[in-house]
Amino acid sequence: MKNEDSCFVANNAEELLRGLNNKESYILITKDYMKDFIEQTELPLSENEQLGFNLGFRGGAGIFSEILYQLINKFSDGSKQQKQIDSRIRKYIVKKLDEGEILLYLRQLDY
């Protein structure tokens, strides 16, 4: 899926936060913003990385890990804007595209 007409395009942190707040289905991170995005953003774990953890706790780990993450995020250092981005991006899957861009899409679209 890469049709720029149906993607929300983010060229900076403000535009990314706007797209995340609007719960856009697809968000395209441009080449110009990609380096800053990767350096500053705490990327979510992939489904495969979460699988063992969730199986060990019989599926209940998601609830407790989200509560713990929100508490840590609240008291951590960093700008308010970046904390909001880190918190909201957990609902998205991150996929690198060949053109040097990153595509974010909602996890619920995989189901």
N, C-alpha and C positions, 0 to 999 in steps of 0.2 A: 504494500500500500504506500504509494508515494505520489499523490496527486496534490500539488501545492494549493489547488483551489479549495480542497477540503481540510487542509492542515492549518493550524494556527501557527504562524511563524514568529519565533522569538529571537530578536537580535540583541537583547540585553536582559538583565535580571528583572527589571520592572515589567517588561513584556511577558517574560516567563511566569512571573508571579500572577499577572493578570490572567494568563491562560490557565494556570493551575486553579486559581480561585473560581474561574468560570467552568471548571471541569471539562475543558475541551477534550474531545475524544482523541485527537492526534495533535501533537505539538512538535514542530520541527525546529531544532536548534541549529542556527546557521553556522557556517565556517568561522565567521568573525567572532562569535560568542563562544564557540565550542571549547577553546582552551581555558577560558575563565570558568566556564560551567564545570568542567572536569576537575579543575583545581579547587574550587570553592564548595562544590556540592557533595554531600554525603549520599552516594548512590545507593538505591535499595538493593537488597539481595535478590538474586534470580530465584526462580521456582526450584531449580535443582539444588541450590545452596540452602534453601529453607526446608527441603524435603526431610532430611534426616532429623533435624531439630523438631519439626512438627510430628513426625512419626514417634519419636521418643516420648513426647508428651501427649500422645493420642489426640492430637488436633487442638488441644487447649492452649498451646503455647502462643498462638497468635494473639489472643486476648491479653495475656499477661505481658508479652513482649511489647505490645503497643502501649500499654500503660507505663511500663518502665521506660520506654523510649521517650514518651512525652515528658515524663518527669526529668529525665536527664537533659533533654533538649531545653526545657524551661530554665534550668539553672546553669547551662553551659555559656561560655563566652561566645561572642559573635554578634553580628548585627541582627536586628529584629527581622529584617527582610530575608536574610539568609536562613534563619531559623524557620520561617514560614515556608520557604522553598523546600528545605530539607524535610519538613513534616509532610507537606502535601505531595511531594514527589514519590512517596512510598506507595501511592495508589497507582503508579505507572510502571510500565515495563520499558526499559531503556534498550534501544537497538541502534548500533552504529551503522550508518549507511556508507556505501562506497565513495560517495562524493565528499567525504570529510564532514558530514553532517550527522546529527543524532536525531533519531525519531523517538518520541515518548508516546506511548499509547496506553489507555486505561487497561488495567488488569482484567476488568470484567468483560472486555471485548474478546478475550481468549476463551471464554467459557461458552 
